[in-house]
Amino acid sequence: MARAEDDTATTTDLAQAVRRLGRASVLVVGDAMLDQYVCGQVERVSPEAPVPVLAVERELAMPGGAGNVVRNLGALGAAVAFVSVVGDDQAGSDLTGLIGGQPGVEPWLLVEGGRITTTKIRMLAHGQQLLRVDREQTSPIHPKLAERLLRIARDAMAATSVTILSDYRKGVLAGDLPGQLIAAARQAGRRVLADVRGGDAASYAGADVLLTGRRDLARASGLPVDDDAAIAAAAEALRHAHGFGAVLVGRGEAGVTLAHEGDTVHLRGEAMEVFDVSGAGDTAVATLGAALATGATLTLAARLANLAARIAMGRVGTAVVREQDFLAALSPEHGVLRKIVSPETAAEQIERWRRRGLRSGVVLGCFDPLGPGHQHLLTQARARCDRLVVALADDAEVRRRKGADRPLQMEADRAARLAALAAVDLVVTGHDGPPSALLQTLRPDLLVTGGTAPVADWSGDVLQGERLAEPA
């Protein structure tokens, strides 16, 4: 039996499940990669060949592959044990540092001599990808290293609730290692989620949940996947063929299909503007694993995974989804409330805007109360940039600046009023410390000030708002 939606869980149920995600403890085993972004501008063609010349402005690096699953779990506040293999090269060292620096993550990154750490270098200009350069070695890891990895994973299973196997076909989960890990998890009484690329479902026989894409489902099942009915039939056939407890099929913009216990549910989700599907699968499996680890039913966990993937697809590049992103999307007023974010989320969004070639501006202020002069300032400031961010002073800071009888409006009210303005794209709350520290986190292209006083240690572009409106 196939159903278009599952409506047994209310929005309140989903929100409560989201708030529990931070209590999860998850083991991730799989292929770690290093994702590098080289961003700049193209203003001329090379005289040596008919190719663009990229004038590099900044370079970024972050964990990819199974490392991105770990990154997403960390963003949810979960405790994570991560077991993988890197090469004895600079990329491996950089990746180890990036993963080890994440809070709540216990990394076990084994080093294989002579191995190349998988690295994907993306070169971007004006938000568009010009070229991707891959360095990788896909041969299986050394058998002795596989034995050590298995021993470490077995020990880590005792301290975690769910195991995620993230197979990008880069050699870590090769041969009979997946089967051994699944057997160890079963012996320890732990659920196993297998996120598999390339259609190799047989190696993961017996997993509690197989996560796959539509194309890989067709490859693994040998059946057509042209419509809902065909996808449901192929997923159910694959589930029976290899003894999976469930099969979750990612379908990009169309949502996900969950086949389990003789039932199939097609989860569509809210329509959102899709910018980039890369990394959305990692976000989905991280959310599914965290939800199951905290006691959610499989269908409820699948709904959260679908929502997480859709939020991630609305962003450029591999992105994480945090609790506040879920709650904003679940809110009836999410179009407004989703604008209210933490400094970390704002920094990630500003960077995504920058990759798309969009110029961001930041306004610092109390806005207590929000008056016509403020609104004029914000409207004029928005006209000077592509995206406008308001960094809102908290109640304690307003009291320090304005006196003991302030604020007249609490921070949550001021944030909601600002977020309701069409000129404002994000409102940043929950920050403390000097403005210069916040600006270093956000790294905007433009700072808009209400008056003439400069911000210490800020050397970027400044628009003095005194000519536009009264001070904020």
C-alpha positions as CSV (number, residue, x, y, z in Angstrom):
1,M,0.0,0.0,0.0
2,A,1.3,3.4,-0.9
3,R,0.3,6.7,0.6
4,A,1.0,10.2,-0.6
5,E,1.6,11.7,2.9
6,D,1.8,10.6,6.5
7,D,-0.3,12.9,8.7
8,T,-0.2,11.1,12.0
9,A,2.4,13.5,13.4
10,T,1.4,17.1,14.1
11,T,3.6,20.1,13.7
12,T,3.9,20.1,17.5
13,D,5.2,16.5,17.4
14,L,7.8,17.5,14.8
15,A,8.9,20.5,16.9
16,Q,9.2,18.4,20.0
17,A,11.3,15.8,18.1
18,V,13.5,18.5,16.8
19,R,14.3,19.8,20.3
20,R,15.4,16.3,21.3
21,L,17.9,15.9,18.5
22,G,20.7,17.5,20.5
23,R,20.5,14.5,23.0
24,A,21.5,12.0,20.3
25,S,24.7,10.0,20.3
26,V,25.7,8.6,16.9
27,L,28.6,6.7,15.4
28,V,29.6,7.5,11.9
29,V,31.9,5.3,9.8
30,G,32.7,6.1,6.2
31,D,34.7,8.0,3.6
32,A,35.9,11.4,4.8
33,M,36.8,14.0,2.2
34,L,38.1,17.6,2.2
35,D,35.9,20.1,0.4
36,Q,37.9,23.2,-0.7
37,Y,36.4,26.3,-2.2
38,V,38.5,28.8,-4.1
39,C,36.4,32.0,-4.7
40,G,37.2,35.1,-6.7
41,Q,36.4,37.2,-9.6
42,V,36.7,36.7,-13.4
43,E,37.3,39.9,-15.4
44,R,39.4,38.7,-18.3
45,V,40.3,35.8,-20.5
46,S,43.8,34.2,-20.3
47,P,46.1,35.2,-23.2
48,E,47.5,31.7,-23.1
49,A,44.3,29.9,-23.8
50,P,40.6,30.7,-24.2
51,V,39.9,30.2,-20.5
52,P,38.8,32.6,-17.7
53,V,41.4,34.0,-15.3
54,L,40.2,33.6,-11.7
55,A,41.5,36.3,-9.4
56,V,41.4,34.5,-6.1
57,E,39.9,36.5,-3.2
58,R,39.5,33.8,-0.5
59,E,39.8,30.1,0.1
60,L,37.6,27.9,2.4
61,A,37.8,24.3,3.5
62,M,35.3,22.1,5.3
63,P,34.7,18.4,5.9
64,G,32.9,16.5,3.1
65,G,31.5,13.1,2.5
66,A,31.0,11.3,5.8
67,G,32.7,14.3,7.4
68,N,29.7,16.4,6.3
69,V,27.4,13.9,8.0
70,V,29.5,14.5,11.2
71,R,29.3,18.3,10.7
72,N,25.5,18.1,10.4
73,L,25.2,16.0,13.5
74,G,27.4,18.5,15.4
75,A,25.2,21.4,14.2
76,L,22.2,19.6,15.8
77,G,24.1,19.4,19.1
78,A,24.5,15.6,18.9
79,A,27.5,13.7,20.4
80,V,29.4,12.0,17.5
81,A,32.1,9.3,17.3
82,F,33.7,9.4,13.8
83,V,35.8,6.6,12.4
84,S,37.5,7.0,9.0
85,V,40.8,6.9,7.2
86,V,42.9,9.7,5.7
87,G,46.2,9.8,3.8
88,D,49.5,10.9,5.2
89,D,49.3,14.2,3.3
90,Q,48.5,17.8,3.9
91,A,44.9,17.3,3.0
92,G,44.6,14.6,5.6
93,S,46.2,16.8,8.2
94,D,43.9,19.7,7.3
95,L,40.8,17.4,7.4
96,T,41.8,15.9,10.8
97,G,42.1,19.5,12.2
98,L,38.7,20.5,10.9
99,I,36.9,17.5,12.2
100,G,38.8,17.5,15.5
101,G,37.9,21.1,16.1
102,Q,34.1,20.5,16.1
103,P,32.5,20.4,19.5
104,G,30.9,17.1,20.6
105,V,32.9,15.1,18.1
106,E,35.3,12.2,19.0
107,P,37.4,11.6,15.9
108,W,39.2,8.4,15.1
109,L,40.9,9.3,11.8
110,L,43.3,6.5,11.0
111,V,46.3,7.3,8.7
112,E,47.3,5.1,5.8
113,G,50.8,5.7,4.6
114,G,51.0,6.5,0.9
115,R,47.2,7.0,0.5
116,I,45.8,10.2,-1.1
117,T,43.1,11.9,1.0
118,T,40.0,12.5,-1.1
119,T,39.9,16.2,-1.9
120,K,37.4,18.1,-4.1
121,I,38.5,21.6,-5.1
122,R,35.7,23.9,-6.4
123,M,36.6,27.1,-8.2
124,L,33.9,29.7,-8.1
125,A,33.3,33.2,-9.5
126,H,30.2,35.4,-9.1
127,G,28.6,32.4,-7.3
128,Q,29.1,30.1,-10.3
129,Q,31.3,27.0,-10.3
130,L,34.0,27.3,-13.0
131,L,35.8,24.0,-12.4
132,R,36.0,21.1,-10.0
133,V,39.3,19.3,-9.4
134,D,39.3,15.9,-7.6
135,R,42.2,14.1,-6.0
136,E,41.3,10.7,-4.7
137,Q,42.3,7.1,-4.3
138,T,39.4,4.6,-4.4
139,S,41.2,1.4,-3.7
140,P,40.2,-0.5,-0.5
141,I,42.1,0.4,2.6
142,H,44.8,-2.0,3.8
143,P,43.3,-5.1,5.5
144,K,45.2,-4.5,8.7
145,L,43.8,-1.0,8.9
146,A,40.3,-2.3,8.2
147,E,40.7,-4.7,11.2
148,R,41.7,-1.8,13.4
149,L,38.8,0.3,12.2
150,L,36.4,-2.5,13.0
151,R,37.8,-2.8,16.5
152,I,37.4,0.9,17.1
153,A,33.9,1.0,15.7
154,R,32.8,-1.9,17.9
155,D,34.0,-0.1,21.0
156,A,32.3,3.1,19.9
157,M,29.0,1.3,19.4
158,A,28.8,0.7,23.1
159,A,28.8,4.4,23.8
160,T,26.4,5.5,20.9
161,S,22.8,4.7,20.1
162,V,22.8,4.6,16.2
163,T,25.5,3.7,13.7
164,I,25.6,5.5,10.3
165,L,27.6,3.9,7.5
166,S,28.4,6.6,4.9
167,D,29.8,5.0,1.7
168,Y,31.0,7.4,-1.0
169,R,32.9,4.5,-2.8
170,K,36.3,5.9,-1.8
171,G,37.7,2.7,-0.3
172,V,36.9,2.8,3.5
173,L,33.8,0.7,3.4
174,A,35.0,-2.0,1.0
175,G,34.9,-5.7,0.8
176,D,33.2,-7.5,3.7
177,L,33.7,-4.6,6.2
178,P,30.1,-3.3,5.9
179,G,28.7,-6.7,6.7
180,Q,31.1,-7.0,9.7
181,L,30.0,-3.6,11.0
182,I,26.3,-4.5,10.6
183,A,26.8,-7.8,12.4
184,A,28.7,-6.0,15.3
185,A,25.9,-3.4,15.6
186,R,23.3,-6.1,15.7
187,Q,25.2,-7.9,18.4
188,A,25.4,-4.6,20.4
189,G,21.7,-4.0,19.9
190,R,22.3,-0.8,17.7
191,R,20.4,0.3,14.7
192,V,22.4,0.7,11.4
193,L,21.7,3.3,8.7
194,A,23.5,2.7,5.4
195,D,23.9,5.7,3.1
196,V,25.2,4.1,-0.1
197,R,26.3,5.6,-3.4
198,G,26.6,3.6,-6.6
199,G,23.9,1.0,-6.1
200,D,25.9,-1.5,-4.1
201,A,23.0,-2.5,-1.8
202,A,24.0,-6.2,-1.4
203,S,27.0,-5.3,0.8
204,Y,24.7,-3.7,3.3
205,A,22.2,-6.6,3.6
206,G,20.5,-6.6,7.0
207,A,20.8,-2.9,7.7
208,D,17.9,-1.3,9.5
209,V,17.6,1.5,6.9
210,L,19.1,1.8,3.5
211,L,19.3,5.4,2.2
212,T,19.6,5.7,-1.6
213,G,18.8,8.0,-4.5
214,R,16.4,7.3,-7.3
215,R,19.1,6.4,-9.9
216,D,20.9,4.2,-7.5
217,L,17.6,2.5,-6.6
218,A,17.1,1.7,-10.3
219,R,20.7,0.3,-10.5
220,A,20.4,-1.8,-7.4
221,S,16.9,-3.2,-8.0
222,G,17.1,-3.5,-11.8
223,L,13.5,-2.0,-11.9
224,P,12.1,1.2,-13.5
225,V,11.7,4.2,-11.2
226,D,9.7,6.5,-13.5
227,D,6.8,7.4,-11.1
228,D,5.6,7.0,-7.5
229,A,4.2,3.5,-8.1
230,A,7.4,2.3,-9.8
231,I,9.6,3.8,-7.0
232,A,7.5,2.2,-4.3
233,A,7.7,-1.2,-6.1
234,A,11.5,-1.0,-6.6
235,A,12.1,0.1,-3.0
236,E,9.9,-2.8,-1.6
237,A,11.7,-5.3,-3.9
238,L,15.1,-4.1,-2.7
239,R,14.0,-4.2,0.9
240,H,12.9,-7.9,0.6
241,A,15.9,-8.9,-1.5
242,H,18.5,-7.8,1.1
243,G,16.6,-7.9,4.4
244,F,16.5,-4.2,5.0
245,G,14.2,-3.0,7.7
246,A,13.3,0.0,5.5
247,V,14.4,1.8,2.3
248,L,14.4,5.6,2.2
249,V,14.7,7.0,-1.4
250,G,15.8,10.6,-1.8
251,R,14.1,12.2,-4.8
252,G,15.6,15.7,-4.7
253,E,12.9,18.4,-5.1
254,A,10.2,15.7,-5.1
255,G,10.9,14.7,-1.5
256,V,11.5,11.2,-0.2
257,T,9.8,7.8,-0.4
258,L,9.9,5.5,2.7
259,A,9.2,1.8,2.2
260,H,8.9,-0.2,5.4
261,E,6.8,-3.0,6.9
262,G,4.9,-3.5,3.7
263,D,3.8,0.2,3.6
264,T,5.1,3.0,1.4
265,V,4.9,6.7,2.2
266,H,5.7,9.5,-0.2
267,L,6.7,12.6,1.7
268,R,6.6,15.7,-0.4
269,G,7.2,18.5,2.1
270,E,6.7,22.2,1.6
271,A,7.8,23.6,-1.7
272,M,11.0,25.6,-1.3
273,E,13.3,27.4,-3.8
274,V,16.1,25.0,-4.7
275,F,19.6,26.4,-5.1
276,D,21.9,23.5,-4.6
277,V,21.2,19.8,-3.9
278,S,24.9,19.0,-3.0
279,G,25.2,17.7,0.6
280,A,21.4,17.5,1.1
281,G,21.7,13.7,1.4
282,D,24.3,14.0,4.2
283,T,21.9,16.4,6.0
284,A,19.1,14.0,5.7
285,V,21.0,10.9,7.0
286,A,22.4,12.9,9.9
287,T,18.9,14.1,10.9
288,L,17.4,10.6,10.4
289,G,20.1,9.1,12.6
290,A,19.8,11.7,15.3
291,A,16.0,11.4,15.4
292,L,16.1,7.6,15.7
293,A,18.7,7.8,18.4
294,T,16.3,10.0,20.5
295,G,13.4,7.7,20.1
296,A,11.5,9.0,17.2
297,T,9.4,6.6,15.0
298,L,10.8,5.8,11.6
299,T,8.1,7.8,9.8
300,L,8.6,10.8,12.0
301,A,12.3,10.6,11.6
302,A,11.9,10.4,7.8
303,R,9.7,13.5,7.9
304,L,12.4,15.4,9.7
305,A,15.1,14.1,7.3
306,N,13.0,15.3,4.4
307,L,12.5,18.7,5.9
308,A,16.2,19.0,6.7
309,A,17.2,18.1,3.1
310,R,14.7,20.7,1.7
311,I,16.1,23.4,3.9
312,A,19.7,22.5,2.8
313,M,18.7,22.5,-0.8
314,G,17.6,26.1,-0.4
315,R,21.2,27.1,0.3
316,V,24.3,27.2,-1.9
317,G,27.0,24.6,-1.2
318,T,27.1,22.0,1.5
319,A,25.1,23.4,4.4
320,V,24.2,22.4,7.9
321,V,20.7,22.7,9.4
322,R,20.3,23.7,13.0
323,E,17.4,23.4,15.5
324,Q,16.3,27.0,14.9
325,D,16.2,26.3,11.1
326,F,13.8,23.4,11.7
327,L,11.6,25.4,14.2
328,A,11.4,28.4,11.8
329,A,10.3,26.2,8.9
330,L,7.7,24.5,11.1
331,S,6.3,27.8,12.4
332,P,3.1,29.1,10.7
333,E,5.0,32.4,10.5
334,H,8.2,30.8,9.3
335,G,8.6,33.2,6.4
336,V,9.4,35.9,9.0
337,L,10.8,33.9,12.0
338,R,13.3,32.0,9.8
339,K,15.0,35.3,9.3
340,I,16.0,35.4,13.0
341,V,19.3,33.5,13.3
342,S,22.4,33.0,15.4
343,P,25.7,34.7,14.4
344,E,27.0,31.3,13.2
345,T,24.0,30.7,10.9
346,A,24.2,34.3,9.6
347,A,27.9,33.9,8.8
348,E,27.2,30.8,6.8
349,Q,24.3,32.5,4.9
350,I,26.5,35.6,4.1
351,E,29.1,33.3,2.7
352,R,26.5,31.5,0.6
353,W,25.3,34.9,-0.7
354,R,28.9,35.8,-1.5
355,R,29.4,32.7,-3.5
356,R,26.4,33.7,-5.6
357,G,28.0,37.1,-6.2
358,L,25.7,39.0,-3.8
359,R,26.9,41.9,-1.7
360,S,25.9,41.8,2.0
361,G,25.5,44.7,4.4
362,V,25.2,44.7,8.2
363,V,23.5,47.3,10.4
364,L,24.2,47.3,14.2
365,G,21.6,48.7,16.5
366,C,19.1,48.6,19.4
367,F,15.9,49.5,17.5
368,D,14.1,50.1,20.8
369,P,11.5,50.9,19.7
370,L,11.5,50.5,15.9
371,G,10.6,53.9,14.5
372,P,9.9,55.4,11.1
373,G,13.5,56.8,11.0
374,H,14.9,53.3,11.5
375,Q,12.7,51.9,8.8
376,H,13.9,54.6,6.4
377,L,17.5,53.9,7.3
378,L,17.0,50.1,6.7
379,T,15.2,50.7,3.4
380,Q,18.0,53.0,2.1
381,A,20.7,50.7,3.4
382,R,19.1,47.7,1.6
383,A,19.3,49.8,-1.6
384,R,23.1,49.9,-1.3
385,C,23.6,46.1,-1.1
386,D,22.0,42.9,-2.3
387,R,21.2,41.5,1.2
388,L,20.8,43.3,4.5
389,V,21.5,41.9,8.0
390,V,20.6,43.6,11.2
391,A,22.7,42.7,14.2
392,L,20.4,43.4,17.1
393,A,21.6,44.4,20.6
394,D,20.3,42.2,23.4
395,D,18.3,43.5,26.3
396,A,21.4,43.8,28.6
397,E,23.2,45.9,25.9
398,V,20.2,48.1,25.4
399,R,20.0,48.7,29.2
400,R,23.7,49.5,29.3
401,R,23.4,52.0,26.4
402,K,19.9,53.5,27.1
403,G,19.5,53.3,30.9
404,A,17.9,51.2,33.6
405,D,14.3,51.7,32.3
406,R,15.1,50.2,28.9
407,P,14.4,48.3,26.8
408,L,10.9,49.4,26.0
409,Q,10.5,46.2,23.9
410,M,12.1,42.8,24.7
411,E,14.7,41.4,22.3
412,A,12.3,38.8,20.8
413,D,9.7,41.5,20.0
414,R,12.3,43.8,18.5
415,A,13.7,40.9,16.4
416,A,10.2,39.9,15.1
417,R,9.3,43.5,14.1
418,L,12.6,43.8,12.2
419,A,12.2,40.4,10.5
420,A,8.8,41.5,9.3
421,L,10.4,44.3,7.2
422,A,10.9,43.6,3.5
423,A,14.2,45.4,3.6
424,V,15.7,43.1,6.2
425,D,16.9,39.7,5.0
426,L,18.3,38.4,8.4
427,V,18.2,39.5,12.0
428,V,21.1,38.3,14.2
429,T,20.4,37.7,17.9
430,G,22.2,35.9,20.7
431,H,25.6,37.6,20.3
432,D,27.7,39.2,22.9
433,G,31.1,40.9,23.0
434,P,32.3,43.9,21.0
435,P,30.8,44.8,17.6
436,S,34.2,44.1,16.0
437,A,34.2,40.5,17.1
438,L,30.7,40.0,15.6
439,L,31.8,41.6,12.3
440,Q,34.8,39.3,12.2
441,T,32.4,36.4,12.4
442,L,29.9,37.7,9.8
443,R,32.5,39.2,7.4
444,P,30.0,41.4,5.5
445,D,30.9,43.4,2.5
446,L,29.4,46.6,3.9
447,L,28.9,48.1,7.4
448,V,26.0,50.5,7.7
449,T,26.2,52.8,10.8
450,G,23.5,55.0,12.2
451,G,25.9,57.8,13.0
452,T,29.5,58.8,12.5
453,A,31.2,56.7,15.2
454,P,33.5,54.1,13.6
455,V,33.6,50.5,14.8
456,A,37.0,49.5,16.3
457,D,39.1,47.2,14.2
458,W,36.7,47.3,11.2
459,S,38.6,48.1,8.0
460,G,35.9,47.2,5.5
461,D,33.5,49.4,3.6
462,V,31.4,51.7,5.7
463,L,28.2,53.6,4.8
464,Q,27.5,56.4,7.3
465,G,23.8,56.3,8.0
466,E,23.6,59.9,9.3
467,R,22.7,61.1,5.8
468,L,19.9,58.5,5.5
469,A,18.2,58.5,8.8
470,E,18.4,59.0,12.5
471,P,20.9,56.8,14.4
472,A,19.8,53.3,15.2
